[in-house]
Amino acid sequence: MIRAIINGDKKVELESSKDQWNIDGESVSFDISSLGDNQYHLILNQRSYNAELLSYNRRNKSFIWSINGRKTEIKLEDSFDILLEKMGIDKNVSNKVSEVHAPMPGLVLDIMIKEGQHIDEGEALFVLEAMKMENIIKSPCAAIVKSIDVVQEQKIDKGDILVTFE
């Protein structure tokens, strides 16, 4: 089972088996065709929809679609997410990161952030050189930079703290 949360409030349960799909326990008929470039045509219970995938976040399993010209956010939760919710465990708390550590030994080539700066998940933080390759270290979460714990041209070891978040 998969739960879809539409625009942050409407929850819909989806189940599939072979060629059969159920939405909130009701059997539905559908057909979907890719039109290319993130464009799709969907027929759901004899109703036609034009859909364009505007963006997605694989980590959060969330998608922003334009469906018949209306912007719609859809977040998916799998059985694991639903089980965590039933157990009262907030998975967002576990995603809170307070430090970013060096994934490998190397040399800090560039620092792309400043203390006090708000950064988004996936935003570039540092460029590290390791084995003659440049590696971009990205933020694992949205946060505010509390302190930068390295300087440009500093040699670092694997596991060294690069940045601390508030």
C-alpha positions in Angstrom: 0.0 0.0 0.0 1.1 3.6 -0.7 -0.4 6.7 0.7 -0.5 9.9 -1.3 -0.8 13.2 0.4 -2.2 15.8 -2.0 -1.4 19.5 -1.3 -0.4 18.7 2.3 -3.8 17.7 3.6 -5.8 15.2 1.5 -4.7 11.6 2.1 -5.5 8.9 -0.5 -4.5 5.2 -0.2 -3.3 3.4 -3.3 -3.1 -0.3 -3.8 -2.2 -2.4 -6.9 -2.4 -6.0 -7.9 -1.6 -7.2 -11.4 -3.6 -4.8 -13.7 -5.9 -3.6 -11.0 -5.6 -0.3 -9.0 -7.6 0.7 -6.0 -7.9 4.3 -4.7 -9.3 4.4 -1.2 -10.7 0.9 -1.7 -12.5 1.6 -5.0 -11.4 0.0 -8.2 -10.3 2.5 -10.8 -9.5 2.3 -14.5 -6.6 4.3 -15.8 -4.3 4.7 -18.8 -1.2 6.9 -18.8 0.9 7.9 -21.8 4.2 9.8 -21.8 4.3 12.7 -24.2 8.0 13.4 -23.6 9.8 16.1 -21.6 8.0 15.3 -18.3 4.6 15.7 -20.1 1.9 13.0 -19.6 -1.7 12.3 -20.6 -3.8 10.4 -18.0 -7.3 8.9 -18.3 -8.7 8.1 -14.9 -12.2 6.7 -14.7 -13.0 8.1 -18.2 -11.7 11.6 -17.2 -8.8 13.1 -19.2 -5.9 14.9 -17.5 -2.8 16.6 -18.8 0.0 16.5 -16.4 3.5 17.9 -16.3 6.1 17.0 -13.7 7.6 20.3 -12.5 10.0 19.0 -9.9 10.6 16.1 -7.5 12.5 15.3 -4.4 13.6 11.7 -4.4 14.6 11.7 -0.7 11.3 13.1 0.5 9.3 11.2 -2.1 7.5 14.4 -3.1 6.5 15.7 -6.5 5.1 18.9 -7.9 2.8 18.5 -10.8 0.9 20.8 -13.1 -2.4 18.9 -13.7 -4.7 20.6 -16.2 -2.9 23.8 -15.4 -3.2 23.6 -11.6 -0.1 23.2 -9.5 -0.4 20.1 -7.2 2.0 18.7 -4.7 1.9 15.0 -4.1 4.0 13.3 -1.4 4.1 9.5 -1.3 4.5 7.4 1.9 5.2 3.7 1.6 4.4 1.0 4.2 7.6 1.8 6.2 6.6 5.5 6.5 3.0 4.5 7.6 4.5 2.1 10.2 6.7 4.8 11.6 3.7 7.1 11.9 1.7 4.4 13.7 4.5 3.9 16.1 4.7 7.6 16.8 8.1 8.1 15.4 8.6 11.4 13.5 10.9 10.5 10.6 11.6 14.3 10.1 13.4 14.3 13.4 15.7 11.6 12.2 16.6 13.7 9.2 17.9 16.5 11.4 21.7 16.8 10.8 23.9 18.9 13.0 27.2 18.4 11.3 28.6 17.4 7.9 31.7 15.2 8.0 34.3 14.7 5.3 33.4 11.6 3.3 37.1 11.1 2.3 40.5 12.6 2.9 41.5 15.4 0.7 42.0 19.1 0.3 39.4 21.9 0.7 39.5 23.8 -2.6 36.4 26.0 -2.1 34.0 27.0 0.6 30.7 28.0 -0.9 28.8 29.0 2.2 29.1 31.6 5.0 28.3 31.4 8.7 24.7 32.4 9.5 23.6 31.5 5.9 20.4 29.6 5.3 21.0 26.7 3.0 18.6 24.3 1.3 18.9 20.5 1.0 21.2 19.6 -1.8 22.9 23.0 -1.9 26.6 22.9 -2.6 28.8 23.5 0.5 32.4 22.7 -0.4 34.6 21.5 -3.2 37.1 18.9 -2.0 39.9 17.5 -4.1 40.6 13.8 -3.5 42.7 11.6 -5.8 43.0 14.5 -8.3 39.2 14.7 -8.6 37.0 17.6 -7.5 34.1 16.5 -5.4 31.2 18.8 -4.5 29.9 18.2 -1.0 26.2 19.0 -0.7 24.0 19.7 2.3 21.9 16.7 3.4 19.2 19.0 4.8 17.9 22.6 5.0 19.7 24.3 7.8 21.4 27.5 9.0 25.2 27.4 9.1 26.4 27.8 12.7 30.2 27.4 12.0 32.5 26.4 9.2 35.1 24.2 10.7 37.7 24.2 7.9 39.5 26.8 5.8 40.4 26.9 2.1 43.5 24.8 1.2 43.2 22.8 4.4 44.1 19.1 4.2 41.4 17.0 5.9 40.9 13.4 6.9 37.9 11.2 6.4 35.4 12.0 9.2 36.6 15.5 9.9 33.8 18.0 10.7 33.4 20.4 7.8 30.4 22.5 9.0 28.1 22.6 12.0 24.4 23.6 11.6 22.2 25.3 14.2 
